[in-house]
Amino acid sequence: MTIMLCLRGERRITHYSSSHQILLVGEGDFSFSACLAKAFRSATNMVSTSLDSRKMLLFKHPTARENLDVLESLGGAIVHGMDSHTMVQHPFLKDRKFDRIVFNFPHAGLIYPSECAQDQIKLHQGVVKGFFTNARDMLTEKGEVHVTHKTTHPYNKWEVEKLAEEEGLCLVEEVGFSKKNYPGYHNKRGYGRKSNRTFRVGMCSTFKFSLSKSTKQSDI
């Protein structure tokens, strides 16, 4: 993990800069947000969100309390109960634009017996597609949507790139993801009795998307 100090006090960690306005969606125990905030030594440029209410979040992820404290002490904005499918209409986010919108390991929850089940895959695709629909309208002109996702079977069947393209986004870059680059980050299951446990990420990538030329032109 490398933290870079740039000119004018800008601080960077991997793809993220303290000069970026960053929206983090579907945070588990908020450890990814806390990692960025510590690297930046500030969270004033960040909005970190969860689908769960604060009460439910702390029930499912007791480890979140310390991370929330870090974010609040560094001036970060925290929004609970935010659905990625309607976030563009959320009162706190309405009319705001971001340089980076981040969703790590989106997941619909295991409803069917297997991740390989076609109906289960469709549920996951619905989560990702709804997120793209909203994120597209919340980007700055040169902004990026980042989705970190497993690349092995059956997760590759989600066809994340295709879903993004259908929503007016184009792939900028696919970069291998390593938790080692984010000290203190712990991915969480987020559902069921073992919601606070991590899961093996295996081979995975951060997919970076930007607005397609046609989308930019239609917004003019």
Long-range contacts (C-beta under 8 A, 24 or more apart in sequence): 1-180, 1-181, 1-182, 1-183, 3-39, 11-39, 11-40, 11-41, 12-39, 13-39, 13-40, 13-181, 13-182, 14-181, 14-182, 15-100, 15-144, 15-146, 15-175, 15-206, 15-208, 16-100, 18-42, 18-45, 19-45, 19-99, 20-45, 20-98, 20-99, 20-100, 21-45, 21-96, 21-97, 21-98, 21-99, 21-100, 21-140, 22-46, 22-47, 22-98, 22-99, 22-100, 22-101, 22-102, 23-47, 23-49, 23-93, 23-98, 23-100, 23-101, 23-102, 23-138, 24-48, 24-49, 24-102, 24-103, 25-49, 25-82, 25-84, 25-87, 25-101, 25-102, 25-103, 25-131, 25-135, 26-50, 26-51, 26-84, 26-103, 26-104, 26-106, 26-190, 28-61, 28-64, 28-186, 28-187, 28-188, 28-190, 29-57, 29-61, 29-63, 29-64, 29-67, 29-186, 29-188, 29-196, 30-61, 30-64, 30-67, 30-68, 30-71, 30-78, 31-63, 31-64, 31-67, 31-184, 31-185, 31-186, 32-102, 32-104, 32-182, 32-185, 33-67, 33-71, 33-76, 34-66, 34-67, 34-70, 34-71, 34-184, 35-182, 35-183, 35-184, 35-185, 36-182, 37-70, 37-71, 37-74, 37-76, 38-70, 38-74, 38-183, 38-184, 40-74, 41-74, 42-74, 42-75, 43-70, 43-71, 43-74, 43-75, 43-76, 43-77, 44-74, 44-75, 44-76, 46-71, 46-76, 46-77, 47-76, 47-77, 47-78, 47-79, 47-92, 47-93, 47-96, 47-98, 48-76, 48-77, 48-78, 48-79, 49-78, 49-79, 49-80, 49-82, 49-87, 50-79, 50-80, 50-81, 50-82, 51-81, 51-82, 51-83, 51-84, 52-80, 52-81, 53-80, 53-81, 54-80, 60-190, 60-195, 60-196, 61-188, 61-195, 61-196, 62-196, 63-186, 63-196, 84-127, 84-130, 84-131, 84-134, 84-135, 85-127, 85-130, 85-131, 85-133, 85-134, 86-134, 87-134, 87-135, 87-138, 88-134, 88-137, 88-138, 93-138, 96-138, 97-138, 97-139, 97-140, 97-143, 98-138, 98-139, 98-140, 98-143, 99-139, 99-140, 99-142, 99-143, 99-144, 100-143, 100-144, 100-146, 101-135, 101-138, 101-139, 101-143, 101-144, 101-145, 101-146, 102-146, 102-148, 103-128, 103-131, 103-135, 103-145, 103-146, 103-147, 103-148, 104-147, 104-148, 104-187, 105-148, 105-149, 105-150, 105-187, 105-201, 105-204, 106-131, 106-147, 106-149, 107-190, 107-191, 109-190, 109-191, 109-192, 110-191, 110-192, 115-154, 115-155, 116-153, 116-154, 121-154, 121-157, 121-158, 124-158, 125-158, 125-159, 125-163, 128-158, 128-160, 128-163, 129-163, 129-166, 129-167, 132-163, 132-164, 132-166, 132-167, 132-169, 132-209, 133-167, 135-169, 136-167, 136-168, 136-169, 136-211, 136-215, 139-210, 139-211, 141-211, 141-216, 142-210, 143-210, 143-211, 144-172, 144-208, 144-209, 144-210, 145-169, 145-208, 145-209, 145-210, 146-206, 146-207, 146-208, 146-209, 147-206, 147-207, 147-209, 148-177, 148-204, 148-205, 148-206, 148-207, 149-204, 149-205, 149-207, 150-201, 150-202, 150-203, 150-204, 151-203, 151-204, 151-205, 152-202, 152-203, 160-207, 161-207, 164-207, 164-209, 165-212, 168-211, 168-212, 168-214, 168-215, 168-218, 169-209, 169-210, 169-211, 169-212, 169-215, 170-209, 170-210, 170-211, 170-212, 170-213, 171-207, 171-208, 171-209, 172-208, 172-209, 172-210, 173-208, 174-205, 174-206, 174-207, 174-208, 175-205, 175-206, 175-208, 176-203, 176-204, 176-205, 176-206, 177-201, 177-204, 177-205, 177-206
